Amino acid sequence: MVVILLFALGLLAQLAPIVLFFVFYKRTSKIAELWVIFFYALWSFLANFLLSFAREQAPMVLSFSAIIEFVFFSIVFFLIVRSKIVKRLIVIFCVAGVIAEVILLFMRISNFDFWAALTTCVLCLTYSIVFFYEQVNAPEALMIYQTYRFWIVLGCIVYLSGTLFVFMITSGLKDKEHSAYWNLDIVFEIVKYVFFAIGFLVAQSNRAEPAAQDNFEASMFEKPF
């Protein structure tokens, strides 16, 4: 009963960013990061149906989802981070990471999911540090929690940190989807999408926030505290 309830809440949480994207389309359609979150939530929603109707292919679907998730998060941080140096590094790490993960996947590494989650977590946490560093030094009137970027990054941090722990414990299990620990993954999924949904709401309510900051020229190495 608890599993069914968590699964239902997970689906509703995934739908929240999708619905809010269309509800606030006039505003959200102008923000590239929210487009990425929209497509990410849409893919995750469809992947759940693939898992439901193709149980025998569940490990492969989960593995490909890990790679696609890595790409989506890399794109989000590429758009959020201002430093041109870090942007270039994100592209390099994304391409190298995808190639490495595809190779490991087809080599049928038994603990592929753990290594994919570890790579995504370490890189995204590093990008998050860069983001917060830039926000501390940014001459903006808004408090950091009043920006949609903050909620997107917070959702990524909580989700990736939590699911890494789950993958670490279940990496040796053949039927991890039926493990009691796997319910924690659903909980972190729900938290992630709740934070993403808050980001959509903040983007709509706070029209003073600039929708794009691509012309920001300073890098994290050029502007000290």
C-alpha atoms as one frame of an Amber mdcrd trajectory, in Angstrom:
protein
   0.000   0.000   0.000   2.820   2.378   0.891   4.626   1.580  -2.361   1.497
   2.282  -4.407   0.985   5.565  -2.578   4.613   6.591  -3.154   4.359   5.646
  -6.831   1.172   7.708  -7.220   2.755  10.695  -5.471   5.814  10.290  -7.671
   3.733  10.468 -10.839   1.876  13.527  -9.566   5.171  15.187  -8.666   6.529
  14.489 -12.151   3.412  15.991 -13.697   3.686  19.186 -11.605   6.486  20.861
 -13.646   4.820  19.766 -16.894   1.464  21.255 -15.895   3.018  24.442 -14.500
   5.030  24.883 -17.685   1.806  25.116 -19.693  -0.094  27.081 -17.040   2.604
  29.774 -16.993   3.635  29.265 -20.615   3.823  32.987 -21.385   6.603  33.307
 -18.799   8.201  29.849 -18.779   8.563  29.691 -22.565  11.081  32.532 -22.333
  13.402  30.695 -19.924  15.683  28.057 -21.419  16.310  26.252 -18.122  12.596
  25.652 -17.623  12.320  24.171 -21.102  15.023  21.670 -20.129  13.249  20.796
 -16.863   9.977  20.401 -18.787  11.487  17.899 -21.238  13.311  16.128 -18.413
  10.075  15.696 -16.440   8.296  14.555 -19.613  10.976  11.956 -20.321  10.882
  10.697 -16.716   7.106  10.383 -16.879   7.290   8.370 -20.101  10.140   6.223
 -18.735   7.924   5.161 -15.829   5.373   3.824 -18.289   8.103   1.954 -20.151
   9.114   0.362 -16.863   5.497  -0.607 -16.191   4.928  -2.300 -19.569   8.397
  -3.752 -20.122   9.433  -5.192 -16.770  11.942  -7.559 -18.369  13.767  -4.600
 -19.908  13.701  -2.559 -16.690  17.498  -2.708 -16.062  18.233  -1.444 -19.571
  15.606   1.314 -19.320  17.032   2.434 -15.959  20.554   2.443 -17.357  19.618
   4.538 -20.390  17.614   6.829 -18.127  20.757   7.413 -16.042  22.655   8.520
 -19.151  19.826  10.752 -20.355  19.492  12.232 -16.868  23.214  13.065 -16.880
  22.793  14.893 -20.193  19.748  16.843 -18.980  21.456  17.959 -15.768  24.588
  18.949 -17.696  22.472  21.136 -19.986  20.723  22.725 -16.989  23.993  23.664
 -15.325  25.445  24.842 -18.642  22.565  27.324 -18.829  22.658  28.283 -15.145
  26.408  28.729 -14.621  27.789  32.026 -15.913  31.507  31.322 -16.118  32.553
  30.666 -19.724  35.418  28.500 -18.504  33.082  26.277 -16.512  30.626  26.128
 -19.425  33.380  24.720 -21.633  34.297  22.208 -18.945  30.662  21.126 -18.631
  30.531  20.396 -22.370  33.789  18.432 -22.213  32.750  16.431 -19.141  29.296
  15.784 -20.602  30.635  14.372 -23.867  33.348  12.347 -22.112  30.882  11.117
 -19.483  28.306   9.971 -22.035  30.926   8.118 -24.074  32.309   6.417 -20.958
  28.855   5.481 -19.659  27.743   4.061 -23.014  30.907   1.934 -23.151  30.377
   0.700 -19.582  26.714  -0.005 -20.338  27.457  -2.202 -23.345  30.260  -3.914
 -21.443  27.420  -4.900 -19.057  29.179  -3.719 -15.918  27.088  -5.129 -13.054
  27.232  -1.953 -10.942  26.814   0.452 -13.870  23.958   2.336 -12.199  26.124
   3.169  -9.205  29.006   4.496 -11.312  26.626   6.509 -13.492  24.980   8.000
 -10.389  28.387   8.719  -8.839  29.613  10.552 -11.943  26.434  12.626 -12.210
  26.419  13.428  -8.492  30.083  14.492  -8.255  29.978  16.666 -11.361  26.635
  18.302 -10.582  27.639  19.024  -6.987  30.776  20.676  -8.343  28.689  22.759
 -10.734  26.394  23.651  -7.831  29.330  24.992  -5.847  30.257  27.166  -8.820
  26.662  28.379  -9.070  26.468  29.371  -5.406  29.888  31.027  -5.625  28.667
  33.132  -8.521  25.463  34.017  -6.714  27.392  35.242  -3.677  29.402  37.547
  -5.925  26.551  38.601  -8.213  25.414  42.253  -7.782  21.725  41.333  -7.871
  18.974  42.771  -5.700  17.104  39.463  -5.367  17.867  37.033  -2.573  19.111
  33.718  -3.899  15.999  31.814  -2.770  13.874  34.240  -4.780  15.268  32.911
  -8.056  14.011  29.882  -9.941  17.621  28.794 -10.508  18.117  28.280  -6.780
  15.194  25.842  -6.556  16.322  23.934  -9.637  19.845  23.556  -8.248  18.516
  22.635  -4.795  16.322  19.954  -6.337  19.317  18.510  -8.187  21.498  18.512
  -5.062  18.954  16.791  -2.803  17.982  14.250  -5.451  21.479  13.319  -6.590
  22.894  13.106  -3.075  19.997  10.962  -1.891  19.839   8.603  -4.865  23.615
   8.083  -4.809  23.148   6.607  -1.338  20.365   4.347  -2.665  22.445   3.166
  -5.642  25.397   2.540  -3.323  23.328   0.185  -1.170  21.468  -1.548  -4.015
  24.354  -1.755  -6.518  24.856  -5.459  -5.753  21.176  -6.405  -5.913  19.775
  -8.014  -9.048  16.179  -7.010  -8.326  16.808  -3.581  -6.801  13.353  -2.250
  -7.821  11.788  -4.531  -5.212  14.241  -3.629  -2.478  12.910  -1.710   0.527
  15.689   0.801  -0.034  14.320   1.559  -3.493  11.389   3.372  -1.930  13.875
   6.037  -0.846  14.612   6.695  -4.507  10.940   7.498  -5.060  10.962   9.836
  -2.050  13.945  11.758  -3.431  12.257  11.853  -6.838   9.221  13.482  -5.233
  11.364  16.032  -3.375  13.209  16.855  -6.595  10.058  17.585  -8.561   8.536
  19.553  -5.700  11.570  21.850  -5.763  11.374  22.068  -9.558   7.692  22.995
  -9.282   8.570  25.724  -6.775  11.077  26.991  -9.318   8.303  27.327 -11.904
   6.137  29.196  -9.412   8.985  31.527  -8.483   9.745  32.191 -12.148   6.129
  33.200 -12.708   5.692  35.323  -9.571   9.041  37.091  -9.684   9.007  38.977
 -12.948  11.848  41.186 -11.793  14.261  38.292 -12.213  16.115  38.424 -15.523
  15.187  35.563 -17.798  18.652  35.362 -19.333  22.105  36.353 -18.207  24.206
  35.178 -21.116  26.121  38.448 -21.357  27.647  38.114 -17.915  31.361  38.367
 -18.667  33.041  37.724 -15.315  34.252  34.265 -14.459  34.618  32.589 -11.087
  38.401  33.030 -11.320  38.267  36.738 -12.089  36.048  37.990  -9.268  37.087
  37.189  -5.687  34.882  37.492  -2.613
